[in-house]
Amino acid sequence: MMIRSRLLGAVAGLVLATGLPACAASQPEPMTGELYFGFTRLDPVARTAIEDSYVVVEDGLIRAAGSGTPPAGSYSASYDLTGRYGLPGLIDAHGHITAGPHAVEVIDGSPTVTIESRDDVVRYHALASLAFGVTTVRNPGGDPQAGARYDANIASGEWLGPDAVHAGAVIQPPPFGGNAFAYPTTPEEWDAEAARQAELGVTYFKLYHALTEEELAEGVRAADAHGLEVIAHLDQVSWMRAVEIGVDGLLHALPTSADLLEPGAREQYLASRGPNSKFYYQWFELADFDGPLMQNLFRELAERQIEVDLTLLVNFLVYRRDAFNELYGPDDRFYVHPEALAATMSFLGASGVGWTDEDYARADAAMQQLFAFVRHLDAAGVPLMVGTDGPGGGSIYWQELQLHADAGLDPWRILELATSGNAQGMGLGETTGRIEAGFEADLAFFNADPRLDLENLRQLDRVVSNGRTFTRTELDNLIEEEMN
């Protein structure tokens, strides 16, 4: 082996000394695929903006990424993106991509809240997600059969939309029901439901806010037994207790359990809490983020690396009297299926029942406490994820990011969360969320710099999803066709 190394070294030295060319095999092969060039590549992880960048895409993957003169090649298409800003495809960590309109139906003689999936609505929202640069979503609950159908249609190319990682039917007692919900009541039923969802290919087992501590523990046990990760939107059970029981992720900036409030504040909260949604802001009025209970929670979440998906838009929609119209202007309503839009307006109206002008004023003031909560989580090293609680990105995506900016996070940090951070939280950090060779070709190009104003994320020029490229105009036309 030593002799062979010396011979190779001698040959290499002779080539260098004489200036003779190395063997032809060392010359790079001409690139093929599609070339995107001339744009400013934003890397939120490195916090760099690289001008005059290029990306070569082939077979759904990034083959090369760099700056300056692109590599020589026989490209099937070249796109001059001078003046544009390129990011990894955006990720919505809380996008109900398979959800149909909310409805109240009579099932077995009882009024029941349902969210049945409909293919026409799903296709509409999938296109709208791409139209705002969202190439991946985490679907946090719904009919697991609809999730499997979505994946099959996306993989075959029958439907156009972001890739999805799914939670199955949400575990919640009545009055919720239908295919999007389930409520096992015995250990055998818990195991059967977890097994059913796992067989249909879901990743997450979602436990919902009306469950007791005993039910939460049973859900974690069943999920662990069938290889599912547990995500939970909780109310009566505290986040601290949920961490001890073994949940993997927490949803919504609504840790509204009295057990997280210090003595005195706890009793005041329980005395004032009623049957309506006012507790959404009342908890924040009384929470002490510097107190021992919350400080211990922050430490535990960070040490155990429990992902927290805040969906600040939920707080905003409940706290603000006219929030819906603020979020969905006349042009934005095009990107939500009309039936889903009408159902959302109806349910939001119900959430404000019993609220007075004083309640809205107090809730608006509580937004500052909400923002302080975000800062404490981030400063403690808790892994954050960003999601809309909408139908998968769309026109409200930038507003979720803007709320994180209002909380004090800087633009680079927010863009990192929206791309590689969400990818890491979903277990996809080695395949998407970065513009690097070998990663999936999920890219979004914008006409203005989102670091200067996150609203510039509305100005999509072109999106590349698994190597397939679409302009915003092309997607708008497809959405129009879907409606007709």
WOTAUR-V892724 format. One record per residue. SS is DSSP state (helix for helix, strand for strand, loop for the rest). PHI is phi in degrees with one decimal (* if undefined). Layout:
SS	PHI
SS	PHI
This chain:
loop	*
helix	-65.0
helix	-62.5
helix	-63.6
helix	-64.8
helix	-65.8
helix	-63.1
helix	-63.6
helix	-64.6
helix	-65.0
helix	-62.2
helix	-61.3
helix	-64.2
helix	-63.2
helix	-62.1
helix	-65.4
helix	-69.2
helix	-90.0
loop	75.4
loop	-70.3
loop	-68.7
loop	-69.6
loop	-61.0
helix	-59.0
helix	-64.5
helix	-78.7
loop	-73.0
loop	-65.6
loop	-70.5
loop	-59.1
strand	-71.8
strand	-128.5
strand	104.4
strand	-117.4
strand	-114.0
strand	-117.0
strand	-145.3
strand	89.2
strand	-93.4
strand	-94.1
strand	-89.1
strand	-95.3
strand	-114.0
loop	-64.6
loop	-71.2
loop	-82.4
loop	57.6
strand	-126.4
strand	-120.6
strand	-106.6
strand	-75.0
strand	52.1
strand	-91.5
strand	-140.9
strand	-140.2
strand	-108.2
strand	-119.0
strand	-152.6
loop	54.7
loop	78.1
strand	-124.0
strand	-81.2
strand	-89.8
strand	-156.3
strand	-147.7
strand	-170.1
strand	-139.3
loop	88.8
loop	-69.6
loop	-65.7
loop	-65.0
loop	-64.0
strand	-176.0
strand	-104.6
strand	-85.8
strand	-73.2
strand	-159.0
strand	-129.5
strand	-122.7
strand	-83.4
loop	-112.3
loop	-56.1
loop	87.8
loop	-97.0
strand	-122.1
strand	-104.5
strand	-127.5
strand	-57.9
loop	-52.9
strand	-72.3
strand	-126.7
strand	-101.6
loop	-81.1
loop	-149.1
strand	-116.6
loop	-78.9
loop	-67.2
loop	-102.5
loop	-78.0
loop	-93.9
loop	-65.8
loop	-62.3
strand	-151.3
strand	-115.1
strand	-120.5
strand	-93.9
strand	-121.3
loop	53.5
loop	82.0
strand	-122.4
strand	-62.6
strand	-136.1
strand	-80.8
strand	-126.7
loop	-138.2
loop	-76.6
loop	-77.0
loop	-132.0
helix	-59.3
helix	-65.4
helix	-70.1
helix	-62.5
helix	-60.7
helix	-60.2
helix	-70.5
helix	-64.1
helix	-65.7
helix	-63.7
helix	-63.0
helix	-60.4
loop	-64.5
loop	-118.8
loop	82.2
strand	-88.4
strand	-111.7
strand	-145.0
strand	-133.2
strand	-103.1
strand	-83.1
loop	-89.1
loop	139.0
loop	161.8
loop	-57.8
helix	-65.1
helix	-67.8
helix	-66.5
helix	-63.8
helix	-64.4
helix	-66.8
helix	-59.7
helix	-60.1
helix	-65.2
helix	-72.4
helix	-68.9
helix	-64.1
helix	-80.7
loop	87.4
loop	-64.5
loop	-113.6
loop	-109.5
loop	174.0
loop	-71.0
strand	-64.4
strand	-136.7
strand	-116.8
strand	-112.6
strand	-99.1
loop	-90.3
loop	-53.5
strand	-73.5
strand	-86.2
loop	-158.9
loop	-72.1
loop	-54.6
loop	-88.0
strand	-90.4
loop	-164.6
loop	83.3
loop	-71.2
loop	-86.4
strand	-133.9
strand	-148.0
loop	-144.8
loop	-69.5
loop	-125.6
loop	-127.6
helix	-55.4
helix	-65.0
helix	-69.2
helix	-60.2
helix	-64.7
helix	-63.3
helix	-69.7
helix	-63.2
helix	-64.8
helix	-60.7
helix	-66.1
helix	-62.4
helix	-64.5
loop	-84.5
loop	92.2
loop	-74.6
loop	-102.6
strand	-118.2
strand	-109.8
strand	-101.3
strand	-107.8
loop	-111.4
loop	-70.9
loop	-85.8
loop	-72.5
loop	-82.8
helix	-62.3
helix	-65.2
helix	-68.1
helix	-60.0
helix	-63.9
helix	-66.3
helix	-65.5
helix	-62.9
helix	-60.2
helix	-65.8
helix	-63.6
helix	-59.5
helix	-67.3
loop	-118.8
loop	72.0
loop	-107.4
strand	-87.0
strand	-100.3
strand	-118.3
strand	-144.5
loop	-106.8
loop	-117.9
loop	-134.5
loop	-67.7
loop	-83.6
loop	-74.6
helix	-59.1
helix	-63.5
helix	-65.6
helix	-63.0
helix	-63.3
helix	-64.5
helix	-72.0
loop	123.6
loop	-68.0
loop	-99.7
strand	-155.5
strand	-120.9
strand	-118.6
loop	78.0
loop	-83.2
loop	-139.1
loop	-82.6
loop	-86.6
loop	-74.2
helix	-63.0
helix	-66.5
helix	-93.1
loop	-97.0
loop	-68.4
loop	-52.4
loop	97.3
helix	-65.2
helix	-60.5
helix	-66.1
helix	-63.7
helix	-65.2
helix	-64.8
helix	-70.8
helix	-94.5
loop	-70.6
loop	-117.0
loop	-83.3
loop	-102.3
loop	-91.3
loop	-62.8
helix	-62.7
helix	-57.0
helix	-100.9
helix	-62.3
helix	-61.8
helix	-68.2
helix	-62.0
helix	-106.0
loop	-70.5
loop	-114.9
loop	-72.8
loop	-96.2
loop	-77.1
helix	-63.2
helix	-66.2
helix	-73.5
helix	-63.2
helix	-65.3
helix	-61.3
helix	-58.0
helix	-63.1
helix	-66.2
helix	-61.7
helix	-70.6
helix	-63.8
helix	-89.4
loop	53.1
loop	-85.1
strand	-68.6
strand	-121.1
strand	-103.6
loop	-81.5
loop	42.0
helix	-61.6
helix	-61.4
helix	-63.3
helix	-59.4
helix	-59.9
helix	-65.2
helix	-80.7
helix	-76.5
loop	-105.2
loop	-61.1
loop	-112.6
helix	-61.5
helix	-60.1
helix	-69.6
helix	-67.7
helix	-80.2
loop	-115.6
loop	-71.6
loop	-54.7
loop	-72.8
helix	-70.6
helix	-67.7
helix	-59.7
helix	-94.0
loop	-126.1
loop	-55.3
helix	-53.6
helix	-69.4
helix	-67.3
helix	-63.2
helix	-63.7
helix	-65.6
helix	-63.9
helix	-60.2
helix	-64.9
helix	-69.9
helix	-66.9
helix	-60.7
helix	-66.5
helix	-68.5
loop	-95.9
loop	-62.6
loop	88.7
loop	-80.2
loop	-111.6
helix	-57.9
helix	-63.9
helix	-61.8
helix	-65.4
helix	-66.8
helix	-66.5
helix	-64.4
helix	-62.7
helix	-67.1
helix	-68.7
helix	-59.2
helix	-67.2
helix	-68.6
helix	-59.1
helix	-64.5
helix	-63.7
helix	-60.7
helix	-59.7
helix	-63.4
helix	-63.3
helix	-60.2
helix	-67.3
helix	-65.4
helix	-77.8
loop	89.3
loop	-72.7
loop	-69.4
strand	-94.6
strand	-129.4
loop	-119.8
loop	-152.9
loop	-99.5
loop	62.5
strand	-102.2
loop	-85.6
loop	113.5
loop	78.3
helix	76.1
helix	-69.4
helix	-90.3
helix	-60.1
helix	-62.9
helix	-72.0
helix	-62.9
helix	-65.7
helix	-63.8
helix	-63.3
helix	-67.3
helix	-67.1
helix	-60.5
loop	-76.5
loop	114.0
loop	-76.3
loop	-81.4
helix	-56.0
helix	-60.4
helix	-62.3
helix	-66.8
helix	-66.9
helix	-64.6
helix	-59.4
helix	-73.1
helix	-123.4
helix	-67.8
helix	-63.2
helix	-62.7
helix	-61.2
helix	-60.8
helix	-62.8
loop	-95.5
loop	77.0
loop	-114.2
loop	-65.0
loop	-98.1
loop	-125.1
loop	-147.7
loop	97.7
loop	-135.7
loop	-97.5
loop	-142.7
loop	-56.8
loop	96.7
loop	-82.5
strand	-59.6
loop	-81.1
loop	-114.0
strand	-138.2
strand	-137.3
strand	-118.0
strand	-120.1
loop	-81.9
loop	-145.1
loop	-78.5
loop	-69.6
loop	-68.1
loop	-79.7
loop	-160.0
helix	-63.9
helix	-65.1
helix	-63.9
helix	-65.8
helix	-74.1
loop	-92.6
strand	-70.4
strand	-94.9
strand	-157.2
strand	-125.3
strand	-119.4
strand	-123.1
loop	51.8
loop	88.6
strand	-91.4
strand	-110.1
strand	-142.9
strand	-83.7
helix	-60.1
helix	-62.9
helix	-60.5
helix	-69.1
helix	-58.7
helix	-65.7
helix	-66.7
helix	-64.4
helix	-60.5
helix	-65.2
helix	-62.5
helix	-70.2
loop	-87.2
